[in-house]
Amino acid sequence: MPDTPDRTTSHRHWPVTQNLLGDEDPVSAEELALLQEQPHGDITALSTPTGLFTYVSAASRATLGWEPGELVGRMAEDYVHPEDLPAVLTCRDAALRSSAPVTATFRFRCKDGGYLWTESLLRQIPHPRNSSRILLMASIRDIANRKLVEDTLQRQALTDPLTGIANRTVFMDRLSQALLRLERSPTLIGVIYLDLDRFKVINDSLGHELGDRLLMKVAERALTTLRPTDTLARLGGDEFVILSEGLTVNEDARQLAERVCTSIEEPFVLGDESIVCTASAGVATTADATHSARGLLQEADLALYRAKGRGRNRAEVFDEELRTTAIGRLSIERMVRSAIDEDLLRVHYQPIVDLRTGRVVLAEALVRIQGPEELISPDLFVDIAEESGLLVTVDGYVLERAVQQMAAWSRELAP
């Protein structure tokens, strides 16, 4: 929004050149007294119920660049940004129907052609010469700085601070809306889950600053492969997601994922460094409006997991095989949660023997889950416990039991 030039503020009021009744007599000092109570710097304006300015205070000169006489006799709506006009007219109608003040936020056209964000407190007042008629009195305030702060905070809430693209909140909202639109438009939507291959090695070896710059470049390059209607978001770390609507067949989403992966293969030049980086992608699609947004994202994540397992730098599509795998993984995750909640974790100790002396010098703590008939090996559940965030709880349990056991052994072996 263009800034208005600095202007000298005058505190005297211009006479009313036209009022509601159409006479040309200037307003008396008593009639103007009610206008003097406005906050310093605010513009005071009177208008007819139809929006014709009949009085504008001199503060308009410093704030908007307009002389009061240039506004009086003109329609207020001529100075409102077209996008804001419907809301302003609604507020004016509300002020006419009620004696309570109404607040409107809109962009006011300045004399230099730019628009200034303003806030107007609008209320009815009786006409000075005819109490059966009313005027609308507006106190108009410059809120450009406040609006700038609000817009900045909104951007921070809705965009990834590093790359400037959408964040998880925006992505999930757009995905939910896209699913709802499937009720009216029988097409496909696709979700592509992207992850940079071995990004941690790059980050650790070249430094986090260079790693951040690489993530920014990846986002820029990925955007060049997308349609304007597609959404690219960063979930965190080196994980990105893409939402693509209006697809015809599942193959469209897979081809898009492959194009993105191919674009990332090209070396990134960052200062004196030329970095080669690849990406893996998981693809999930649906034409079902009842599909959950979270479920679709999880399906794309599972497909990504398979792409990583099959060699990286490739795209994999979620299918029935992965669905069966997902059900199995969910079952194991539930088993671990139940083991934690129901105290079914068991800690066994494997002795470590000094071969020179034959004495036990250490012991390794090994966790198991007590099943209905036998102990369940960690090979079955540790990876899933780690991915689901449960391994921290399991580790804490094992550590606590190991410390307790060491203390018990110390007491037993004490002379």
C-alpha positions in Angstrom: 0.0 0.0 0.0 1.6 3.3 -1.0 2.5 5.7 1.9 1.1 9.2 1.8 3.6 12.1 1.9 4.1 14.0 5.2 1.8 16.9 5.4 1.5 19.8 7.9 -1.4 19.3 10.3 -3.9 22.1 11.0 -6.3 22.0 13.9 -8.8 24.5 12.7 -12.1 23.3 11.2 -13.3 24.2 7.7 -16.9 25.5 7.5 -19.6 23.2 6.2 -20.2 24.1 2.6 -23.3 21.9 2.3 -25.6 20.3 4.8 -28.4 17.8 4.8 -31.1 20.4 4.3 -29.3 22.0 1.4 -28.8 25.5 2.8 -25.5 27.3 2.5 -25.3 28.9 6.0 -22.1 28.1 7.9 -22.5 25.9 11.0 -22.4 27.8 14.3 -19.8 27.4 17.0 -22.3 25.5 19.1 -23.1 23.1 16.3 -19.4 22.4 15.8 -18.7 21.9 19.5 -19.7 18.2 19.3 -17.0 17.7 16.6 -14.2 19.0 18.8 -14.3 15.9 21.1 -12.6 13.6 18.5 -9.2 12.2 19.4 -6.2 14.2 18.2 -5.2 13.4 14.6 -8.5 11.7 13.8 -10.5 13.0 10.8 -14.1 14.1 11.6 -16.6 13.8 8.8 -20.3 14.4 8.5 -22.3 12.8 5.8 -25.9 12.4 4.8 -27.6 9.0 5.1 -26.8 8.4 1.4 -23.1 9.1 2.0 -22.6 12.6 0.8 -19.9 14.4 2.7 -21.2 17.6 4.3 -18.3 18.4 6.6 -14.7 17.2 6.7 -12.2 18.4 9.3 -8.8 19.8 8.5 -7.0 16.6 9.7 -7.8 15.2 6.2 -5.0 17.4 4.8 -2.2 15.7 6.8 -3.6 12.1 6.8 -5.0 11.8 3.3 -3.7 14.8 1.4 -7.2 16.1 0.6 -8.3 19.6 1.5 -11.6 19.4 3.3 -13.3 21.4 0.5 -12.2 18.8 -2.0 -14.2 16.1 -0.2 -17.3 18.1 0.9 -20.1 17.6 -1.6 -18.6 14.3 -2.9 -19.9 10.8 -2.2 -17.9 9.0 0.5 -18.0 5.7 -1.5 -16.0 7.3 -4.3 -13.0 7.2 -1.9 -13.3 3.6 -0.7 -11.2 0.8 -2.2 -13.5 -1.2 -4.5 -12.7 -4.4 -2.6 -13.8 -2.8 0.7 -16.9 -1.1 -0.6 -19.5 -3.8 0.1 -18.4 -4.0 3.8 -18.4 -0.2 4.1 -22.0 0.0 2.7 -23.1 -2.7 5.1 -21.6 -0.8 8.1 -23.3 2.4 6.9 -26.7 0.6 6.7 -26.1 -0.8 10.2 -25.4 2.6 11.6 -28.6 4.0 10.0 -30.6 1.2 11.6 -29.2 1.5 15.1 -28.1 4.3 17.5 -25.0 2.2 18.5 -21.7 3.1 16.9 -20.4 0.9 14.1 -16.8 0.3 13.1 -15.6 -0.1 9.6 -12.1 -0.9 8.4 -11.3 0.0 4.9 -8.8 1.6 2.5 -9.4 5.3 1.8 -8.1 6.8 -1.5 -5.6 9.5 -0.9 -5.0 12.5 -3.1 -1.7 10.9 -4.4 -3.7 8.0 -5.7 -2.6 5.5 -3.1 -4.8 3.9 -0.5 -4.5 4.2 3.3 -5.8 1.7 5.7 -8.3 3.5 8.0 -10.7 2.7 10.8 -14.0 4.6 10.9 -16.2 4.8 13.9 -19.6 5.7 12.5 -22.7 6.8 14.4 -25.9 8.8 14.1 -26.2 12.4 15.3 -29.3 14.7 15.1 -29.1 17.3 12.5 -28.1 20.7 14.1 -31.1 22.5 12.6 -33.7 19.7 12.4 -33.8 17.1 15.1 -36.2 15.0 13.0 -33.3 14.4 10.6 -30.0 12.7 11.1 -26.4 12.9 9.9 -23.8 10.2 10.1 -20.7 11.3 12.0 -17.4 9.4 11.3 -14.2 9.5 13.2 -11.6 8.3 10.7 -8.2 7.1 12.0 -5.0 6.1 10.2 -4.3 2.4 11.1 -1.6 1.7 8.4 1.0 0.8 11.0 -1.4 -1.4 12.9 -2.5 -3.1 9.7 1.1 -3.7 8.8 1.7 -5.4 12.1 -1.5 -7.5 11.8 -0.5 -8.6 8.3 3.0 -9.5 9.4 1.6 -11.6 12.3 -0.9 -13.3 10.0 1.9 -14.1 7.5 4.0 -15.5 10.4 1.0 -17.7 11.5 0.3 -19.0 8.0 3.7 -19.3 6.3 6.9 -21.1 7.0 9.3 -18.5 8.3 12.3 -20.0 6.5 11.0 -20.6 3.0 8.0 -18.3 2.9 5.7 -21.0 1.6 2.6 -22.3 3.3 3.0 -24.1 6.7 1.3 -27.2 8.1 -1.8 -25.2 9.3 -2.5 -23.7 5.9 -1.8 -27.0 4.1 -4.2 -29.0 6.3 -6.9 -26.4 5.9 -6.6 -26.3 2.1 -6.6 -30.1 2.0 -9.8 -30.2 4.1 -11.4 -27.7 1.8 -10.3 -29.7 -1.3 -11.9 -32.8 0.1 -15.1 -30.9 0.6 -15.1 -29.7 -3.0 -15.0 -33.3 -4.2 -18.7 -33.5 -3.3 -19.4 -31.0 -6.1 -16.6 -31.9 -8.5 -15.9 -35.6 -9.1 -12.2 -35.4 -9.7 -9.1 -36.6 -7.9 -6.9 -34.8 -5.5 -3.3 -35.8 -4.8 -1.0 -35.3 -1.9 2.7 -35.7 -2.4 5.0 -36.0 0.6 8.6 -35.0 -0.2 11.7 -35.6 1.9 15.3 -34.7 1.0 17.6 -37.7 0.9 20.5 -37.7 3.4 19.8 -34.0 4.2 21.2 -34.5 7.8 24.6 -35.4 6.3 24.6 -32.2 4.3 23.4 -30.1 7.2 26.0 -31.6 9.6 28.9 -31.4 7.2 28.3 -28.0 5.6 26.6 -26.2 8.5 23.0 -25.3 9.4 23.2 -21.9 7.6 24.0 -23.6 4.3 21.4 -26.2 5.0 18.7 -23.5 5.5 19.7 -21.9 2.2 19.4 -25.2 0.5 15.9 -25.7 1.9 15.0 -22.3 0.5 16.3 -23.1 -2.9 14.5 -26.5 -2.9 11.2 -24.7 -2.2 11.9 -22.2 -5.0 12.7 -24.9 -7.5 9.8 -27.1 -6.5 7.4 -24.2 -7.1 8.5 -23.9 -10.7 7.2 -27.4 -11.4 3.7 -26.7 -10.0 0.5 -25.2 -11.3 -0.7 -21.9 -9.8 -3.5 -23.9 -8.2 -1.2 -26.3 -6.4 -0.1 -25.8 -2.8 3.5 -26.3 -1.6 4.0 -26.4 2.1 6.9 -27.2 4.5 6.0 -29.4 7.4 9.3 -28.9 9.1 12.9 -29.9 8.7 13.4 -31.2 5.2 9.8 -32.4 4.7 7.6 -30.8 2.1 4.1 -31.6 0.9 2.2 -30.7 -2.2 -1.6 -30.6 -2.7 -2.8 -30.9 -6.3 -6.5 -30.7 -7.2 -8.5 -31.4 -10.4 -6.5 -34.5 -11.4 -7.9 -37.0 -13.9 -6.1 -40.2 -13.0 -3.7 -41.4 -10.3 -0.8 -41.3 -12.8 -1.1 -37.5 -12.9 0.0 -37.2 -9.3 2.8 -39.7 -9.7 4.2 -37.8 -12.8 4.0 -34.5 -10.9 6.0 -36.1 -8.0 8.6 -37.4 -10.5 8.9 -33.9 -12.1 9.6 -32.4 -8.7 12.1 -35.0 -7.8 13.9 -34.6 -11.2 14.0 -30.8 -10.7 15.7 -31.2 -7.3 18.4 -33.5 -8.8 20.1 -30.5 -10.6 23.0 -29.2 -8.5 22.3 -26.2 -6.2 25.0 -23.5 -6.3 25.2 -21.8 -2.9 28.1 -19.4 -2.8 31.3 -21.4 -3.5 29.5 -24.7 -2.9 27.8 -26.8 -5.5 25.5 -29.2 -3.7 23.8 -32.3 -5.3 20.7 -33.3 -3.4 18.0 -35.8 -4.3 14.5 -36.2 -2.9 12.1 -39.1 -2.4 8.3 -38.8 -2.7 5.2 -40.6 -1.5 2.0 -40.1 -3.4 -1.6 -40.6 -2.2 -4.8 -39.8 -4.1 -8.5 -39.9 -3.5 -11.8 -39.0 -5.1 -13.7 -39.7 -1.9 -15.0 -36.5 -0.2 -15.3 -38.4 3.1 -11.6 -39.3 3.2 -9.9 -37.6 6.2 -7.2 -35.0 5.5 -4.9 -36.5 8.1 -5.5 -40.0 6.7 -4.5 -38.9 3.2 -1.3 -37.3 4.5 -0.5 -40.5 6.4 -1.0 -42.6 3.3 1.4 -40.3 1.4 3.9 -40.6 4.3 3.7 -44.4 4.1 4.4 -44.3 0.3 7.4 -42.0 1.1 8.7 -44.6 3.6 8.6 -47.2 0.8 10.4 -44.9 -1.6 13.1 -44.5 1.0 13.3 -48.2 1.5 13.6 -48.9 -2.3 16.6 -46.8 -2.8 15.6 -43.2 -2.5 15.4 -40.6 -5.3 12.1 -42.0 -6.5 8.3 -41.6 -6.2 6.0 -44.4 -4.8 2.3 -44.4 -4.8 0.1 -45.6 -1.9 -1.7 -48.9 -2.7 -3.5 -51.8 -1.1 -0.2 -53.5 -0.1 0.8 -50.4 1.8 -2.7 -50.2 3.3 -2.2 -53.7 4.7 1.2 -52.7 6.0 -0.3 -49.6 7.6 -2.9 -51.7 9.4 -0.2 -53.9 10.8 1.9 -50.9 11.9 -1.1 -49.4 13.6 -1.8 -52.7 15.4 1.8 -52.7 16.6 1.7 -49.1 17.7 -1.5 -49.9 19.7 0.3 -52.9 21.3 3.2 -50.7 22.5 0.8 -48.1 23.9 -1.1 -50.8 25.8 2.1 -52.3 27.1 3.1 -48.9 28.5 -0.4 -48.2 30.0 -0.8 -51.8 31.4 2.7 -52.3 32.7 3.5 -55.1 30.2 7.1 -54.0 29.4 9.7 -56.4 30.7 13.4 -55.8 31.2 15.8 -58.6 30.8 19.5 -58.4 31.4 22.2 -60.0 29.3 25.5 -60.4 31.2 28.8 -59.2 29.7 31.7 -61.4 30.9 35.4 -60.6 31.1 36.9 -63.6 29.3 40.2 -63.2 31.1 38.7 -63.6 34.5 35.3 -65.2 33.8 33.6 -62.6 35.9 30.4 -60.7 35.0 31.5 -57.0 34.7 28.5 -55.5 32.9 24.9 -56.2 32.0 22.9 -55.1 28.9 19.3 -54.1 29.6 16.9 -55.5 26.9 13.2 -54.6 26.7 10.5 -57.0 25.8 6.7 -56.9 25.7 4.7 -59.5 27.6 2.3 -61.0 25.1 -0.6 -63.3 25.9 1.5 -66.4 25.5 5.2 -65.3 25.1 7.5 -62.4 25.2 7.6 -60.2 22.1 11.0 -59.3 20.7 12.0 -55.6 20.2 12.8 -56.3 16.6 9.0 -56.3 16.0 8.2 -53.0 17.7 11.2 -50.7 18.3 11.2 -49.0 14.9 7.5 -48.3 15.0 7.8 -47.1 18.7 10.5 -44.6 17.5 8.4 -43.3 14.6 5.3 -42.9 16.8 7.2 -41.1 19.5 6.7 -43.9 22.1 10.3 -44.9 22.3 11.2 -42.1 24.7 8.7 -43.4 27.2 10.0 -47.0 26.7 13.6 -45.9 27.2 12.6 -44.0 30.3 11.0 -47.1 31.7 14.0 -49.3 30.9 16.4 -46.8 32.4 14.4 -46.5 35.6 14.1 -50.3 36.0 17.9 -50.8 35.2 18.8 -48.3 37.9 16.6 -50.0 40.4 18.1 -53.4 39.5 21.6 -52.1 39.9 20.8 -50.8 43.3 19.3 -54.1 44.3 22.4 -56.0 43.1 24.6 -53.6 45.0 22.8 -54.3 48.2 22.9 -58.1 47.6 26.6 -58.2 46.8 27.6 -55.8 49.6 29.9 -57.4 52.1 
